Amino acid sequence: MRARPTRTLLSPSVTGTRTGTTAAQASVAEAPGAAPRPTFQQLPPAELHAMLADHGLLGRRLGRLLGVTTTWATTRWAPGPVRGTVVPTFHIRVPGACPDRAAGEQVTQKLQRQGWRWRLVADRGSFRVDAKRQGASIAITARDNTIGFTVQGAPVAIGPTQARLLMAGVYDDD
């Protein structure tokens, strides 16, 4: 009978530290030359709701900082970049004219003061600011008299089954 290697779990900390591994398990889990296997830790629905609510507050705070405010915004889970991961996403879409390059430079200066790395594209009729900090990203776009503001958080590894249930709305409050 073959022994199954023990999975290591990522702690919910931002640093992604591994927990619960012995020396024998570490040699199986992190063999040299082998790509690390994705590891997951299922989270209680209440904790997922709290994470999403915190992300919504972050999105609103960043929106106020940059002057993109509305009474209507969406905060949802989106599929992550790796199977079994989800990403908290905050999104605002408001009517507005395309900002000019000077307005874009004001936005990027505010982001830089907050520790974000950014990129600005402002040409005739198109406007885009992309910014990243600690696994989170911001995208501000303007096109066709509509301004979009999206804040994505760091991916959360919860496993393929729980990610599928979360995306299907099983944990949503009605």
Phi, psi and omega in degrees: 000130182274142177276136177275135177293143180282135177281145172262148183251142174279134176286157182287007179288162182291333185284344179071038180286151179269144179231153172075033179245140172263176180298320179293320179293322181296323180292327177286315185288329185232055178294139181298138179086345180264140177290139179296139179283143177294138179239148187228155174221114179293142181244147177296146180306324180297322179291322177296319177297319179296319178298318181292320178296318177298321179293323177298319177295319176299315180299317179295320179295316178294322177299316178296320179302320184265358178084017177253097183233153177197163175272350182241122177210157178243140173232117185219165170273140175237155177300141180276177182287342181237143179305133180091005177243153176229157183232127175288134184229130176246133184219135173234139173227119182229152175288142179176154179287158179291122179294158176270178183298323180298319177295321178297322178292325175296318179298314182292328176296318177297318179295318181297321178297333179270002176092017180269144169266138191222165173218134182241130172235114180222102177238182179305110174083354178232146182211131178207133172237126174244134180220149180224145174198125175046050177083350178260157179219152177236138172229124175243123181233150175223125180198141177053046179057031176226133177251128177249139180226116183233132175239121177249137178272183177288147178298144178245120181273108182238357179098150184299321183293310181293325178297317179297316178296319180296316180291333179280351177088016182298325183268001182291143173277133180269000000 
